[in-house]
């Protein structure tokens, strides 16, 4: 009991800072957004070298009114021009290994109240305002100065950056605010943001994470929480506290654990597909997921290898079954926390949802354990399970 209470409290405390798993709602790219690619001739107002290449760049509407133009030479130097409708405040584009805002580097531009064009690189150390550091970042900007230009209702940010390797797909973060940065360049909080995966190997290869990657992330997260966060813990609770309802506890335990295993397996499969799509740098989350898959398969195999109750091996089998199950539930909860943190999309939906599930499960453990100590529940009756059945395949407590 102490093991379960301890790790659920730990996960609940860690979960207080969990970001939202799914991406923000992305605007549908419509014909009017597509027309922004042809609204202006960039060579008429951008300075060299951007004016020399801008008219021949692939143009891709990304989100809201954001439009991306880009080109890349053989030295992995990429010329990027991002534009958006502009009234006040700032607009920015960031680059991240797996689409997270924290840990990314961004180029942000604005036109000051006095009409001066400003552009800076920022490093996003965290989500607080003082953790967005101006004039810092991991983008290797070329010697060609970045440029901000306001033409009509559109603002244009142009810069050249060198990437260490050529990567066909990159996670790009887009954000905007109608409030101006401070005089020292400190950014105000964004009014809206999203993340898209841009295929830089194609002329028009951008897909919104809301319709592609974010949907896969959501499915992966839902399956993991249903399996490892709800069904398997409930199955463990039933095995520990419903022994007086023999053989009902046994059938319920098997049903919940096998169903939880199926959901957990689906989460792993979706996670593999998601990893193959965006290649995120998440060794801990990925490693724990594989570890859990192995443990869950071992539990299923243990279901078919359970020794007879009268044999000496049964005692050791029980130890194995119980502790492998407890370890699995612990790392399952930790991995859900890691997955939500890594998604980092700034909302509270998944924090609240998983926090509620975690709290209810912990409360159930505490209340039922009190009844068990008092002898009201949990004591096995004189019934024995049918001789043709085996004991549970997964975690019993």
C-alpha distance (Angstrom), angle and dihedral (degrees) to the residues before:
residue distance angle dihedral
X1 . . .
X2 3.82 . .
X3 3.81 89.7 .
X4 3.79 92.8 55.3
X5 3.80 94.9 43.6
X6 3.80 91.8 47.8
X7 3.77 98.2 51.3
X8 3.79 94.4 41.0
X9 3.82 90.9 52.6
X10 3.81 89.5 47.4
X11 3.80 92.5 50.3
X12 3.80 91.2 45.3
X13 3.81 91.3 53.5
X14 3.79 92.6 46.0
X15 3.77 89.8 46.5
X16 3.79 92.3 62.0
X17 3.80 88.5 83.4
X18 3.76 97.1 42.8
X19 3.79 118.2 136.0
X20 3.73 125.1 -141.6
X21 3.80 117.5 -83.9
X22 3.78 101.2 -150.2
X23 3.81 123.8 66.2
X24 3.77 123.0 -108.7
X25 3.76 117.3 -91.6
X26 3.80 107.7 -77.3
X27 3.76 121.4 -146.7
X28 3.75 116.6 -117.5
X29 3.80 112.7 -106.0
X30 3.78 103.2 -121.3
X31 3.78 135.6 177.9
X32 3.81 93.8 -87.1
X33 3.81 90.6 55.7
X34 3.79 90.4 47.9
X35 3.81 89.1 52.8
X36 3.83 89.9 60.7
X37 3.80 86.9 77.1
X38 3.80 89.0 66.6
X39 3.82 100.6 34.4
X40 3.81 97.1 96.6
X41 3.77 139.6 20.1
X42 3.81 101.3 -125.6
X43 3.81 95.0 -159.9
X44 3.83 88.1 66.9
X45 3.82 94.8 68.4
X46 3.84 110.1 11.3
X47 3.83 116.8 90.6
X48 3.82 123.7 -126.2
X49 2.94 135.6 -47.5
X50 3.82 89.6 26.8
X51 3.81 92.9 50.4
X52 3.81 90.0 54.9
X53 3.79 95.7 60.2
X54 3.81 106.6 20.0
X55 3.81 98.0 90.7
X56 3.81 91.6 55.6
X57 3.80 97.2 46.1
X58 3.81 123.0 113.9
X59 3.81 107.5 -105.3
X60 3.80 120.4 -148.3
X61 3.83 127.5 179.1
X62 3.79 105.7 -140.7
X63 3.81 113.3 175.1
X64 3.78 139.2 -25.1
X65 3.83 102.0 -16.0
X66 3.80 94.8 -32.1
X67 3.80 114.0 127.6
X68 3.80 124.8 -174.2
X69 3.80 127.9 -153.2
X70 3.78 120.7 -179.8
X71 3.78 146.6 162.5
X72 3.80 132.3 -177.1
X73 3.79 130.6 -157.7
X74 3.79 130.8 -152.5
X75 3.81 92.4 -88.5
X76 3.82 91.2 61.3
X77 3.81 90.4 -108.1
X78 3.77 107.8 146.8
X79 3.79 124.1 -159.4
X80 3.79 109.0 -151.9
X81 3.79 129.2 -171.4
X82 3.80 117.0 -179.0
X83 3.79 122.0 -178.1
X84 3.80 137.5 -177.5
X85 3.79 141.1 165.6
X86 3.79 108.3 -80.7
X87 3.79 138.0 -163.2
X88 3.82 107.8 147.4
X89 3.78 139.3 -24.2
X90 3.79 124.2 34.7
X91 3.81 142.1 -55.8
X92 3.77 126.7 -153.9
X93 3.78 145.9 -176.1
X94 3.81 122.3 -155.0
X95 3.77 136.0 -171.4
X96 3.79 123.7 -141.9
X97 3.79 136.1 172.1
X98 3.81 94.5 -129.1
X99 3.80 104.6 10.7
X100 3.81 97.8 -91.1
X101 3.78 118.9 139.9
X102 3.81 92.6 -147.0
X103 3.78 109.3 78.5
X104 3.79 94.6 20.0
X105 3.80 129.8 120.8
X106 3.79 120.2 -134.8
X107 3.78 142.2 -171.9
X108 3.81 111.6 -138.8
X109 3.79 126.8 -173.4
X110 3.79 137.3 -177.5
X111 3.79 144.1 159.5
X112 3.80 110.8 -117.8
X113 3.79 123.9 -131.5
X114 3.80 87.8 -99.8
X115 3.79 91.4 53.4
X116 3.81 97.6 -103.4
X117 3.81 117.3 144.8
X118 3.82 114.0 -127.5
X119 3.80 131.1 -174.7
X120 3.81 128.4 171.0
X121 3.75 140.3 167.3
X122 3.82 115.6 -120.3
X123 3.77 133.3 -165.2
X124 3.79 114.8 -146.8
X125 3.79 106.3 -145.6
X126 3.79 93.2 165.4
X127 3.79 145.4 -22.1
X128 3.82 97.4 -84.8
X129 3.80 120.2 94.7
X130 3.82 94.8 -116.5
X131 3.80 89.5 52.6
X132 3.82 91.9 63.6
X133 3.79 98.1 87.0
X134 3.83 119.3 -159.5
X135 3.80 121.9 -139.3
X136 3.78 90.4 19.3
X137 3.80 132.6 99.3
X138 3.77 147.0 108.0
X139 3.80 97.8 -100.2
X140 3.80 110.1 115.5
X141 3.78 99.5 -138.6
X142 3.78 117.9 -161.6
X143 3.81 123.6 -123.7
X144 3.80 89.8 -100.2
X145 3.84 104.6 100.9
X146 3.83 117.0 -114.7
X147 3.79 114.3 -113.7
X148 3.81 136.1 -147.3
X149 3.78 119.1 -165.6
X150 3.79 133.1 176.8
X151 3.79 113.4 -151.7
X152 3.77 117.2 172.0
X153 3.78 108.5 -45.5
X154 3.82 93.6 -24.3
X155 3.79 130.1 91.0
X156 3.80 118.5 -153.5
X157 3.81 127.0 -157.0
X158 3.81 114.1 -166.5
X159 3.80 126.4 -179.4
X160 3.79 142.9 143.4
X161 3.80 121.7 -126.2
X162 3.78 131.6 178.2
X163 3.80 119.2 -139.9
X164 3.79 120.4 -157.1
X165 3.80 92.5 -130.7
X166 3.77 135.3 15.0
X167 3.82 108.5 -103.5
X168 3.82 116.2 -176.9
X169 3.81 93.8 -154.0
X170 3.78 126.5 40.1
X171 3.78 133.9 175.9
X172 3.81 108.4 -120.0
X173 3.81 123.6 -166.9
X174 3.81 119.2 -151.2
X175 3.79 122.7 -167.1
X176 3.80 140.8 162.8
X177 3.78 141.7 -175.3
X178 3.79 133.1 -170.8
X179 3.84 91.1 -147.7
X180 3.78 119.9 87.0
X181 3.82 122.5 -119.0
X182 3.79 117.5 -108.6
X183 3.81 122.2 -92.6
X184 3.82 88.2 -97.4
X185 3.79 91.0 53.5
X186 3.82 98.0 -103.2
X187 3.78 108.9 154.1
X188 3.77 124.8 -126.0
X189 3.79 117.8 -131.2
X190 3.78 113.8 -77.3
X191 3.81 119.0 -105.3
X192 3.79 92.5 -149.8
X193 3.78 139.4 -3.8
X194 3.78 142.8 170.5
X195 3.78 141.0 178.8
X196 3.79 125.9 -126.5
X197 3.76 134.1 -177.7
X198 3.80 109.2 -127.4
X199 3.78 120.5 -159.4
X200 3.79 100.8 -148.2
X201 3.81 91.5 -175.6
X202 3.81 91.0 70.3
X203 3.78 133.2 58.8
X204 3.79 94.4 -127.5
X205 3.76 105.4 15.9
X206 3.77 107.6 133.0
X207 3.77 122.4 124.7
X208 3.77 125.7 -176.7
X209 3.77 115.8 -116.8
X210 3.79 87.1 -136.3
X211 3.81 90.6 67.0
X212 3.82 99.6 31.5
X213 3.79 124.1 11.7
X214 3.80 95.5 20.5
X215 3.80 91.1 51.8
X216 3.80 90.0 52.2
X217 3.81 90.8 46.8
X218 3.79 90.3 51.3
X219 3.80 93.2 50.1
X220 3.80 90.8 46.7
X221 3.80 91.9 49.8
X222 3.80 95.1 45.7
X223 3.81 92.2 50.2
X224 3.80 92.1 48.0
X225 3.80 94.3 48.6
X226 3.80 93.2 45.5
X227 3.80 91.9 48.1
X228 3.81 106.7 34.1
X229 3.78 98.4 19.5
X230 3.81 101.4 44.7
X231 3.82 120.4 4.9
X232 3.81 99.4 44.5
X233 3.84 94.9 45.0
X234 3.82 90.2 47.5
X235 3.80 89.9 50.3
X236 3.81 89.3 51.8
X237 3.82 91.0 49.7
X238 3.80 91.3 51.7
X239 3.81 92.5 51.4
X240 3.80 92.7 50.5
X241 3.79 102.6 40.2
X242 3.81 105.8 27.0
X243 3.82 99.0 57.5
X244 3.80 90.7 115.3
X245 3.82 87.6 65.7
X246 3.78 95.8 67.2
X247 3.05 125.0 -155.6
X248 3.85 92.8 5.8
X249 3.82 92.7 71.7
X250 3.77 89.8 53.8
X251 3.81 96.4 53.8
X252 3.81 92.2 43.3
X253 3.79 91.1 48.7
X254 3.80 92.4 51.9
X255 3.79 92.2 46.0
X256 3.80 95.5 49.9
X257 3.81 94.3 42.9
X258 3.78 96.1 48.8
X259 3.80 91.2 45.1
X260 3.80 89.7 48.4
X261 3.79 89.9 49.7
X262 3.82 90.7 53.9
X263 3.81 91.8 50.3
X264 3.80 90.9 46.3
X265 3.80 90.9 49.8
X266 3.81 89.9 50.0
X267 3.82 89.2 51.7
X268 3.81 90.3 53.4
X269 3.81 92.6 49.2
X270 3.82 91.8 48.9
X271 3.80 89.5 46.3
X272 3.81 91.3 53.9
X273 3.80 90.6 50.2
X274 3.80 90.7 48.9
X275 3.81 91.9 48.3
X276 3.79 91.7 50.8
X277 3.81 89.9 51.3
X278 3.81 101.7 51.0
X279 3.85 104.4 11.7
X280 3.84 95.2 -139.7
X281 3.80 121.7 -165.6
X282 3.83 97.5 -118.5
X283 3.84 107.2 129.2
X284 3.83 95.4 157.1
X285 3.82 95.9 50.4
X286 3.79 92.5 42.7
X287 3.81 93.9 45.2
X288 3.81 93.8 49.6
X289 3.81 89.7 47.8
X290 3.80 91.8 55.4
X291 3.81 90.1 44.7
X292 3.81 90.4 53.3
X293 3.78 91.6 48.4
X294 3.81 89.9 55.2
X295 3.81 92.6 47.6
X296 3.79 92.9 48.4
X297 3.80 91.6 50.3
X298 3.81 89.4 50.3
X299 3.79 89.2 52.8
X300 3.78 91.4 51.9
X301 3.81 90.5 49.7
X302 3.82 89.0 48.8
X303 3.79 88.3 58.8
X304 3.79 90.1 64.5
X305 3.82 94.6 39.4
X306 3.80 99.3 52.1
X307 3.81 110.3 138.3
X308 3.80 122.0 -134.4
X309 3.78 116.4 -81.0
X310 3.82 92.8 -116.5
X311 3.82 95.5 55.3
X312 3.82 125.0 94.8
X313 3.79 90.9 -124.5
X314 3.78 91.0 64.2
X315 3.82 91.4 75.9
X316 3.79 92.4 54.2
X317 3.79 91.4 43.7
X318 3.81 89.4 55.2
X319 3.80 90.8 51.5
X320 3.79 90.9 49.5
X321 3.79 94.1 45.7
X322 3.80 95.0 47.1
X323 3.80 98.2 45.3
X324 3.78 96.8 41.1
X325 3.80 86.5 52.0
X326 3.81 93.0 49.6
X327 3.79 92.3 47.4
X328 3.80 89.6 48.8
X329 3.81 92.8 52.0
X330 3.80 91.5 47.5
X331 3.80 95.0 51.8
X332 3.80 90.8 39.6
X333 3.81 90.4 59.4
X334 3.81 92.0 43.8
X335 3.80 91.4 50.5
X336 3.79 92.4 50.7
X337 3.81 88.2 53.9
X338 3.81 90.9 48.7
X339 3.79 92.0 48.3
X340 3.79 93.5 51.9
X341 3.81 91.9 46.4
X342 3.81 93.0 50.1
X343 3.79 93.6 50.6
X344 3.83 89.2 62.1
X345 3.77 104.3 178.2
X346 3.75 100.2 147.8
X347 3.82 104.6 -112.6
X348 3.80 134.8 113.7
X349 3.81 101.9 -137.9
X350 3.78 97.9 99.0
X351 3.82 93.2 38.0
X352 3.79 90.3 55.6
X353 3.80 94.8 40.7
X354 3.78 98.3 49.2
X355 3.79 92.0 35.8
X356 3.82 88.7 56.9
X357 3.82 92.7 48.9
X358 3.80 90.7 47.2
X359 3.81 92.9 48.4
X360 3.79 94.7 47.9
X361 3.80 91.7 47.6
X362 3.80 91.9 49.5
X363 3.82 91.5 47.4
X364 3.79 90.1 50.8
X365 3.81 90.7 51.6
X366 3.80 92.4 50.9
X367 3.82 96.2 46.3
X368 3.80 94.7 43.7
X369 3.80 92.5 46.3
X370 3.80 89.9 55.0
X371 3.81 90.1 53.3
X372 3.80 89.9 46.2
X373 3.81 92.8 52.6
X374 3.79 89.1 51.0
X375 3.79 89.3 52.2
X376 3.81 95.5 -116.8
X377 3.78 95.5 121.3
X378 3.76 141.3 8.1
X379 3.82 100.0 52.5
X380 3.80 112.9 123.7
X381 3.78 115.8 -118.4
X382 3.76 127.1 -135.8
X383 3.80 90.3 -91.7
X384 3.78 119.6 102.6
X385 3.77 125.6 -157.6
X386 3.80 116.4 -98.5
X387 3.79 111.8 -79.5
X388 3.80 92.5 -122.0
X389 3.82 92.4 59.9
X390 3.79 129.7 82.9
X391 3.77 125.6 -145.3
X392 3.79 123.6 -96.0
X393 3.74 121.2 -54.8
X394 3.74 97.4 -145.3
X395 3.73 142.8 32.0
X396 3.78 119.9 -20.0
X397 3.73 120.1 173.7
